[in-house]
Amino acid sequence: MAAHPYYPRSIVLAGFSPQLWSMPAILGVFSVAVFVVVGGTLLLSSGNKRLTALDRATLAWWIATGLIHLVIEGSYAIAPTFYQTTSANFLHDLWKEYSKGDSRYATRDSFIVSMETVTAFAWGPGSFLVAYALATDAPYRHAAQLLVSLGQLYGDVLYFGTCYLEGFVHSDPGWLYFYGYFVFMNAIWIVVPSLLIGQSWQAISAAFASLKPAKVRSKRA
Amino acid sequence: MAAHPYYPRSIVLAGFSPQLWSMPAILGVFSVAVFVVVGGTLLLSSGNKRLTALDRATLAWWIATGLIHLVIEGSYAIAPTFYQTTSANFLHDLWKEYSKGDSRYATRDSFIVSMETVTAFAWGPGSFLVAYALATDAPYRHAAQLLVSLGQLYGDVLYFGTCYLEGFVHSDPGWLYFYGYFVFMNAIWIVVPSLLIGQSWQAISAAFASLKPAKVRSKRA
């Protein structure tokens, strides 16, 4: 059995098998995939004249985040023993790499598994529903965006909160692992969902506010 | 040091002090308090002719759940060592009693503490905001109700999910503790928030749907 690279060093991982994809290869494939999805969405949506530039950027967010939830986090949720994989499975190796930033993925911490399962199979399809609603101007667009964004935000707050309470012991202290993987990659899902919650809160409030004078008018008529 | 009553029996709780309030006294005071808050809200809101019976029941829910979050769960979030209290503090003894249904409260499991802190200080005041919005027919009523209800629901799903993954080892197997405290008391926050999410989703969708013909009409005019 090979020695694992995770922190705290005392963790025991029976059957650990070292990753075969290198860190630059994993980050490279991930970055290119995100670039293709975001670029492709921006390009393909340019024909829809009803969508503003902000709408198209938001659409790209929902498709990218939905794919990350369903494919990457989904692979984690259904593969409990990714760290034992001996072949060069890209998704398993991605999780072997990410676990350097948070070993709770490898040790299958019960909160991580619960939160990732909900994220993969509720917020994943939910993200595609929001994307569809945005593209088709469905009346439930902002209700769906509010729900999925809060799900992402709350899961992430609990993610950081549990790590804080446990003393941040689960990360390799290296800059890339702590600040790059653990802080930065997760901070994205604090910032963007917060902005989208603000957007939907305002849109919903404005919709109800604009209905009120209409009601008053119809009563007077 | 007294022996604690919690499961699994192997838990070590330094400085545990037995509860002084009896189980019937704790459940009695809690039930009377809920009855007074719900009954009082229904009574006081009867003068508001704009509120339907369902609105008034929903208002009572938000005030009761807000008080439970802020007072009861808030007392847990700020008192890490409730199980060491030697005097007859009602809230500390309530948590000593509830811990029989889930010992993770006494052992300060990092997920429980994170989730209860957010529940007490975000969903608690948030519940009062929803109550205020409902009573005043504020345009953000359904946005707020959607957010706070999903916060309650998701926290509760993770609550059950983590316990399932850990094999339900944290509860006294007695009927009252497992089904009464652990299952029933938490199931309430699965059922009611789900219903209110459905209500707000429909209301928001209807609001946006009714705005669309208005837009079309204004363009034609």
Interface residues (C-beta under 8 A of the other chain):
Chain A: R108 S110 F111 V113 S114 M115 T117 V118 P139 Y140 R141 H142 A143 L146 L147 L150 G151 Y154 G155 V157 L158 G161 T162 C163 L165 E166 I197 S200 W201 I204 S205 A206 A207 F208 A209 S210 L211 K212 A214
Chain B: R108 S110 F111 V113 S114 M115 T117 V118 P139 Y140 R141 H142 A143 L146 L147 L150 G151 Y154 G155 V157 L158 G161 T162 C163 L165 E166 I197 S200 W201 I204 S205 A206 A207 F208 A209 S210 L211 K212 A214
